[in-house]
C-alpha cells in the first residue's frame, strides 16, 4: 500500500561538517549548540516523511497523540521556554498555539484536553511545517545573536528541549504504530524493507550474579540527565541475579501454551481484571487466524505483519503481563537499583547509524547480547517515586516529571525506537502498569 508522503521541513544544515550528539548543547559554544539543534529537529522531520497528512492527524486512543501534534508541541516547547523569555521582540507564530499545543503545564495555562488532540484538524499539516520553520529561524537567530559564550540558563533550556524532542521522536513511532494497527489493511510505516530472517535457537538465558551490598543509584551530574534521575544516593541490596538476556517471543509462546493468560494464580488482581475485561491472550500486536495454531501467530511491526520470530525479544507487554510471566517462571522482575547496578557495568550504546524499528534477536548484527539499552524497555518492579532528596526544578518545567510520581511503574534501558545517544543506565522511563503500546519487554531477576 502506498500513498503520497507529506512534505516535511527541509533539513536544517548545521554549520559543522559532522553532526554532533545532542549532549553538545550542554556547552556554551554557539556552533555546537546550533549543530545539535539542527540534528535533532531534522530527525523529527525525517521520521514523519513516510506519513501522509491523513496519517498525521488521527488519534488512535486517548494515550496516543497525532504525529502533527508531536511536531507542533515540540516546537511550542522552544517557543514557550526559550524564545519567549530570551528573544527580545519575538512574536509567536500564532497566539492560539499556546492553547492547542501545551501538553500538561498548568503554570502556562489551559490546553486542549489530551483525549481530543485528534480533533485539531486545523491548523493543517502544512501550517505546522511553517510553524516549525518560523521557530527554527528564531532559535538559530537567538543563538547567533549572542556575543561570545551563551548563557548557561539558555543552553540548559535548549538542551532540555532537545532531549524532550527526542522523547517525542520515540512517541511518534509508538503512536503511529498503534494508529496503523487499527487500519484493517495493516499498512506499513516503512514498506519495501525485508523483515529479519528467523535466527537459530539462541538457547536458554543465563544469569549475572551480583553480591549485593551498598550501591550508588542515580545520575552523577556529568552530562545531561532529567531531574527524576537525581540526586544520586546510596542503598543496600541483598544478593541477587538478573538474566543475561531479554525474555524472547518463543518463551512467551510457552507461557501462552501453558495457560498463562487463563490462570488467575499468576496474576495480580488488577492485571487479572484487565485480562478478563479486555480479552488479553497475547502481547499487543500479535494475531492469528481463529482456527490457527501456535505456529500461526503473526506480529504487526512498523514494517508490516510478519510471523512471530521466537528468537526476538517479546515486546509490547504490560507490567501486569511481565509480572505474571516472571511468576510463571519462578522468578521476579528486578528492582530499579538492581537493574542499574548490573546495567552500569554492562552498558552498550547502539551504533548511531542503526536503522531498525523492531527489536532484534540477541546476537543479531549491530546488537548487544545483553540488551540492557538497545531493544526493549524493561519493566522493573519499582513504583515511580522520587529519589531521597528529590526536588523539582523551579518554574513550569518543574512539572516535567515530578507530578507524575504516582500510580506508575519504572522501565529501564532503551528500545529500538529510542534515538541514538538518548538513553543511559540511569534513565527512568515510566508508564501505568496496564500500558502496552510502548516498546516494553521483560528481563527476569531472582534472589541469589
C-alpha positions in Angstrom: 0.0 0.0 0.0 1.4 3.4 -0.9 0.4 7.0 -0.5 2.0 10.3 -1.3 4.1 11.4 1.6 3.7 14.7 3.4 6.1 17.5 2.8 8.3 17.9 5.9 10.5 20.8 6.7 13.7 20.8 4.7 16.7 19.6 6.7 18.4 22.2 8.8 22.1 22.4 7.9 24.4 22.6 10.9 27.5 24.7 10.3 29.8 21.8 11.4 30.8 19.2 8.9 29.6 16.4 11.1 26.5 16.2 13.3 27.2 16.4 17.0 25.4 14.4 19.7 22.6 16.3 21.5 24.8 16.5 24.6 26.9 19.1 22.7 24.1 21.5 23.6 25.3 21.5 27.1 28.3 23.6 26.1 28.3 27.3 25.6 29.8 27.0 22.1 27.4 28.5 19.6 28.4 26.2 16.7 28.0 23.1 18.9 24.6 24.2 20.1 23.4 25.1 16.6 24.6 21.7 15.3 22.9 19.8 18.0 19.7 21.7 17.5 19.7 21.2 13.7 20.4 17.5 14.1 17.5 16.8 16.4 15.0 18.9 14.7 15.8 17.4 11.3 15.5 13.9 12.6 11.9 14.6 13.6 11.1 15.7 10.1 12.7 12.6 8.8 10.5 10.4 11.0 7.3 11.9 9.6 8.4 11.8 6.0 6.8 8.4 5.3 3.4 9.7 6.6 0.6 11.2 4.7 -1.2 14.3 6.0 -4.1 12.0 7.0 -1.7 9.8 9.0 -0.5 12.8 11.0 -4.0 14.0 12.2 -5.7 10.9 13.5 -5.6 10.0 17.2 -6.0 6.2 17.8 -6.6 6.3 21.6 -6.6 8.9 24.5 -3.0 8.0 25.5 -1.6 8.5 22.0 -1.2 11.7 20.1 -1.3 12.6 16.4 2.1 13.0 14.7 1.1 16.5 13.7 0.6 17.3 17.4 4.0 15.9 18.3 5.7 18.1 15.7 3.8 21.2 17.0 4.2 20.5 20.7 8.0 20.1 20.5 8.1 23.4 18.6 5.9 25.1 21.1 8.3 24.0 23.9 11.1 26.0 22.3 8.8 29.0 21.7 7.4 28.9 25.2 10.5 28.2 27.3 13.4 29.5 25.2 12.3 32.2 22.7 9.6 33.9 24.9 11.9 34.6 27.9 15.1 35.2 25.9 14.5 36.6 22.4 13.7 40.3 22.6 10.8 41.3 20.4 9.9 37.7 19.5 6.4 37.4 18.0 4.7 34.0 18.4 3.7 32.4 15.2 0.1 32.2 16.3 -1.2 33.0 19.9 -3.7 30.2 19.7 -0.9 27.6 19.6 -0.2 28.3 23.2 -3.6 26.6 24.0 -3.5 24.0 21.2 0.0 22.6 21.9 0.6 22.9 25.6 0.7 19.3 27.0 0.3 19.4 30.7 2.0 22.6 32.0 -0.6 24.1 34.4 1.7 27.1 35.0 1.5 28.0 31.3 -2.3 28.0 31.2 -5.3 26.0 29.8 -4.8 23.5 27.0 -6.7 21.2 24.6 -7.6 18.0 26.5 -5.3 15.2 25.7 -8.0 12.7 24.5 -9.2 15.4 22.0 -5.9 16.2 20.3 -7.1 14.4 17.2 -9.9 17.0 16.8 -7.3 19.6 15.9 -7.7 19.3 12.1 -6.7 22.9 11.8 -4.1 24.2 11.7 -3.1 22.0 8.8 0.0 19.8 8.5 1.5 22.4 6.1 0.8 25.2 8.6 2.6 23.1 11.3 5.5 22.8 8.9 5.6 26.6 8.6 5.4 26.9 12.3 8.4 24.7 12.8 10.3 26.8 10.2 9.3 30.0 12.0 10.6 28.8 15.3 13.7 27.2 13.9 14.7 30.5 12.2 14.1 32.4 15.5 16.1 29.8 17.5 19.1 29.9 15.2 19.0 33.7 15.2 18.8 33.8 19.0 21.9 31.6 19.3 23.8 33.5 16.6 23.0 36.9 18.1 24.7 36.1 21.4 28.1 37.7 21.8 30.7 35.2 22.9 29.6 32.3 25.0 25.9 31.5 25.5 24.3 31.9 28.9 24.2 28.7 30.8 20.5 29.1 31.6 19.7 29.4 27.8 21.8 26.4 26.8 20.4 24.3 29.7 16.9 25.0 28.4 17.8 24.3 24.8 19.3 21.0 25.9 16.2 20.1 27.8 14.1 21.0 24.8 16.3 18.8 22.5 16.0 15.8 24.9 12.3 16.5 25.2 12.0 16.3 21.4 14.0 13.1 21.3 11.4 11.6 23.7 8.7 12.7 21.3 10.5 11.1 18.4 10.1 7.7 20.1 6.4 8.6 20.9 5.8 9.4 17.2 6.8 5.8 16.3 4.9 4.3 19.2 1.7 6.3 18.3 1.8 5.8 14.6 2.3 2.1 15.1 -0.8 2.0 17.3 -2.7 4.0 14.7 -1.7 1.9 11.7 -2.6 -1.3 13.6 -6.3 0.0 13.8 -6.4 0.0 10.0 -7.8 -3.3 8.6 -5.3 -3.1 5.8 -2.4 -3.1 8.3 -0.3 -0.6 6.2 3.4 -0.4 7.0 5.0 2.7 8.2 8.1 1.7 6.2 7.4 -0.5 3.2 9.8 -2.4 0.9 12.2 -3.4 3.7 12.6 -7.1 4.2 11.9 -8.4 7.7 14.6 -10.1 9.7 15.3 -13.7 8.9 14.4 -16.0 11.8 17.5 -17.0 13.7 18.5 -20.3 15.1 17.5 -21.1 18.7 19.6 -18.8 20.9 19.4 -21.1 23.9 18.3 -20.5 27.4 19.1 -17.4 29.4 21.9 -17.4 31.9 22.4 -15.2 34.9 24.5 -12.3 36.0 25.2 -12.6 39.7 25.6 -9.6 42.0 26.9 -9.9 45.6 24.6 -7.2 46.9 25.8 -4.7 49.5 25.9 -0.9 49.2 25.4 0.5 45.7 25.0 4.0 44.3 21.9 4.8 42.3 21.2 7.8 40.1 22.9 10.2 37.8 26.3 11.6 39.0 25.8 15.0 37.4 28.2 14.5 34.5 26.3 15.4 31.3 22.6 15.7 30.8 20.0 14.0 33.0 16.4 14.6 33.9 15.6 15.8 37.4 14.0 12.5 38.3 17.4 10.7 37.9 18.8 12.7 40.8 20.1 13.1 43.4 22.5 10.2 43.4 22.0 8.1 46.6 23.3 5.0 48.3 21.2 2.0 49.0 21.7 -1.6 50.2 20.9 -4.6 48.1 20.6 -8.2 49.1 22.5 -10.7 46.9 20.6 -11.2 43.6 20.9 -12.1 40.0 19.4 -10.9 36.7 19.0 -12.7 33.4 21.8 -12.1 30.9 19.3 -11.6 28.0 15.7 -10.5 27.4 12.7 -12.8 27.5 12.0 -14.0 24.0 8.9 -14.4 22.0 9.5 -18.1 22.0 9.5 -18.2 25.7 6.3 -16.1 25.7 4.7 -18.7 23.4 5.5 -21.4 26.0 3.8 -19.2 28.7 0.7 -18.9 26.5 0.6 -22.6 25.7 0.7 -23.4 29.4 -2.4 -21.3 30.0 -0.6 -18.2 31.1 -3.5 -15.9 30.2 -6.0 -18.3 31.7 -4.5 -18.9 35.2 -5.6 -16.3 37.8 -2.9 -17.6 40.2 -0.2 -16.0 38.1 -1.7 -12.5 38.1 -2.1 -9.5 40.3 -5.7 -8.6 40.9 -5.7 -5.6 38.6 -3.9 -7.5 35.9 -6.4 -10.4 36.0 -9.2 -7.9 35.8 -7.7 -6.5 32.6 -7.2 -10.0 31.1 -10.9 -10.6 31.7 -12.2 -7.2 30.6 -10.0 -6.7 27.5 -9.6 -10.3 26.4 -5.8 -10.4 26.6 -4.4 -13.6 25.3 -1.1 -12.5 23.7 1.1 -9.4 23.6 -0.3 -6.3 21.8 0.1 -6.5 18.0 0.1 -10.3 18.0 -2.7 -12.0 15.9 -3.6 -15.4 14.4 -6.5 -16.9 12.5 -9.4 -18.1 14.6 -8.5 -21.7 13.7 -4.7 -21.2 13.8 -2.1 -22.9 15.9 0.8 -21.5 18.0 2.8 -21.6 14.8 0.4 -19.2 13.0 0.9 -16.2 15.3 1.9 -13.0 13.4 3.1 -9.7 14.8 2.4 -6.3 13.4 5.5 -4.2 13.1 6.2 -0.8 11.7 7.3 -2.7 8.6 4.1 -4.6 8.4 2.9 -8.0 9.5 5.4 -10.9 9.9 5.5 -14.3 11.5 6.5 -14.2 15.2 10.2 -14.9 15.4 10.7 -17.0 18.6 14.3 -15.7 19.0 13.3 -12.0 19.1 12.7 -10.2 22.4 9.0 -10.2 23.3 7.7 -6.6 23.1 4.5 -4.6 23.8 3.6 -6.3 27.1 2.3 -4.5 30.2 3.7 -4.6 33.7 1.0 -7.0 34.6 1.9 -9.4 31.9 5.6 -9.1 32.7 4.9 -9.8 36.4 2.7 -12.8 35.5 5.3 -14.3 33.2 8.0 -13.8 35.9 5.8 -15.6 38.4 5.2 -18.4 35.9 9.0 -18.8 35.5 9.6 -18.9 39.3 11.4 -15.6 39.1 10.5 -11.9 39.5 11.2 -8.5 37.9 14.3 -6.6 39.0 14.1 -3.5 41.2 15.4 -0.2 39.9 18.6 -0.3 41.9 19.3 -4.0 41.0 18.8 -3.2 37.3 21.0 -0.1 37.4 23.8 -1.8 39.4 24.2 -4.5 36.7 23.4 -2.4 33.6 26.0 0.3 34.6 28.7 -2.4 34.4 27.4 -3.9 31.2 26.2 -0.9 29.2 26.3 -0.9 25.4 25.4 2.0 23.2 23.7 1.1 19.9 25.5 2.5 16.8 24.2 5.8 15.6 23.5 4.5 12.1 21.4 1.6 13.2 18.2 1.6 11.2 15.6 -0.6 12.8 12.1 -0.2 14.1 11.6 -3.6 15.7 13.6 -5.4 18.4 16.3 -7.7 17.1 17.3 -11.1 18.5 20.3 -11.5 20.7 23.4 -11.8 18.6 22.0 -10.1 15.5 24.4 -7.7 13.7 24.7 -4.4 15.4 23.1 -5.6 18.7 24.3 -6.3 22.2 23.8 -9.8 23.5 22.9 -8.5 27.0 20.4 -5.9 25.6 20.4 -3.5 28.5 19.8 -0.4 26.5 19.0 -1.3 22.9 16.0 -3.4 22.1 13.1 -3.0 24.5 12.4 -1.0 27.6 12.4 -3.4 30.6 9.8 -3.3 33.3 11.1 -3.1 36.9 9.0 -4.0 40.0 9.7 -0.5 41.3 6.9 2.1 41.6 7.8 5.5 40.1 8.7 7.5 43.1 11.1 10.4 43.9 14.7 9.6 45.0 15.6 10.7 48.5 16.2 14.5 48.4 14.5 15.0 45.1 13.2 18.5 44.3 11.5 19.5 41.1 13.1 22.3 39.0 11.7 25.8 39.6 9.1 27.2 37.3 6.8 25.5 34.8 9.5 23.0 33.7 9.3 21.6 37.2 6.1 19.9 36.1 8.1 17.8 33.6 8.4 14.7 35.8 7.7 15.2 39.5 3.9 15.4 39.4 3.6 12.0 37.7 5.2 10.2 40.6 2.1 8.1 41.4 0.4 5.0 40.0 3.2 4.3 37.5 6.0 1.7 37.3 9.5 2.4 36.1 11.1 0.9 33.0 14.8 1.0 32.3 17.1 0.8 29.4 16.0 1.9 25.9 14.5 0.4 22.8 14.8 0.1 19.0 12.8 3.3 18.7 14.9 5.3 21.1 17.0 8.0 19.3 20.8 7.2 19.3 22.6 8.7 22.3 19.4 9.4 24.2 19.4 6.6 26.8 21.8 5.8 29.7 21.9 3.4 32.7 20.2 5.9 35.0 17.3 6.8 32.7 13.9 6.4 34.3 11.0 5.8 31.9 7.6 5.3 33.4 4.1 4.1 32.4 0.9 2.9 34.0 1.1 -0.9 34.7 -1.6 -1.5 32.1 0.3 0.2 29.2 1.2 -2.0 26.3 1.9 0.3 23.3 5.3 1.3 24.5 8.2 -0.9 23.2 8.2 -2.7 26.6 9.7 -6.1 27.3 11.0 -8.2 30.1 14.2 -9.1 31.9 14.0 -11.6 34.8 15.6 -11.4 38.2 15.7 -13.6 41.3 17.1 -13.7 44.8 20.6 -15.3 44.9 
